[in-house]
Amino acid sequence: MRSQVFSLLVDNNPGVLSRIAGLFSRRGYSIDSITAGMTADPRYTRITVVSSGDEMILSQIEKQLRKLEDVVSIKVLKESESVCRELIMVKLRANAAQRGEIISVADIFRAKIVDVEEDSLMIELTGTQSKLEAFLNLLKDYEILELARTGITGLSRGSKDVTYL
């Protein structure tokens, strides 16, 4: 089993995300991560789906996605030919003594402190999944009050395979 990142350019129509998720559900394919957002052209939405399976399953997923009416283009984002990132926000319980230690860890990862309260601290970090996992591993000794992750989003490098509409 391996993981694959699909970058879909779709028509920005109501229910398009539901139809794509429904395809995965009906066929029993797994979605490891899914993100969606409008592109520079408001007629289109970029949806990034990360799924895992063997070669046959991943090939089937791509073929089934291509059949959907709203799908304009699909790119498989290969690690060496693309840039993929994820955002994480972590709220930690932190008293005055712990705050300095936590800020030091955040600085090492170039994370941002986005909120400070008397008894808590919120940190924002963007990066690869391995960077985020390493960051969370260093925070395991602190109490995580809340955690939110966006899921992976990405684009292929360069301009050779850009879809112009």
Sequence and secondary structure as in RCSB ss.txt:
>XXXX:A:sequence
MRSQVFSLLVDNNPGVLSRIAGLFSRRGYSIDSITAGMTADPRYTRITVVSSGDEMILSQIEKQLRKLEDVVSIK
VLKESESVCRELIMVKLRANAAQRGEIISVADIFRAKIVDVEEDSLMIELTGTQSKLEAFLNLLKDYEILELART
GITGLSRGSKDVTYL
>XXXX:A:secstr
 EEEEEEEEEE  TTHHHHHHHHHHHHT   SEEEEEE SSTTEEEEEEEEEE HHHHHHHHHHHHHSTTEEEEE
EE GGGEEEEEEEEEEEE  HHHHHHHHHHHHHTT EEEEE SSEEEEEEEE HHHHHHHHHHTTTS EEEEEE 
  EEEESSSTT    
